Amino acid sequence: MNKQKGAVIVWAVLIIVILIIVGGVFYFQNTKSSVIDSSLIQIQSTDYLVSYSPTLFSEVHTNVRLPRDYTVGHQGIKLIDPKYASKIGKNECSSGEVGEVSGLMRLCTAENQPGITFLVLSDSINNVTSVFQDFGTSDQVIEGKTFITSSIGAEGSGVAYYFYSLSSNKTLVIVRNIVENDTFIPSDAVFNQVISTLTVR
């Protein structure tokens, strides 16, 4: 009888210890994530909210020209790695123009630096993406959100477009750079982290 009672006490103590450990881990994770969240900065558009870490990005205003004709400029907000943002306004960007003198540098702008751009078009997602049908489109789920995506590029560099419906007549367009060897800037992990904070207002 005493052995049974002793075994019950041992099991009860073990269960209590496990509960304390699990509770401690849960509390620590929640505290840690709230500390991280409190350090995020928010893009506060009238149509959407997106949060980002100021250690990873600087926020700048930019002008985006979209396919097919690239003639109309759309005002947007761009998240740029601070190391690229620090180049803006300086003659530190390679021109990339065929036939130009090797090593010739041009002015760095928000438009020619890699990053993530957010802009809102006053049109339905079907109308907006119809322009991209020639380039190919597909559905992609990122952090539980379904986007229509399209990529345009040559020789391993280009631009990826992500389209998200905000309403029947408004579409969020997210533009992300692709550099040589199909490498995305920023990385998938960082991009997905930003997208996870996307909220429609």
Salt bridges, closest charged atoms under 4 A:
ASP47 OD1 - LYS170 NZ 2.89
ASP81 OD2 - LYS83 NZ 3.23
ASP134 OD2 - ARG68 NH2 2.96
ASP188 OD1 - ARG176 NH2 2.77
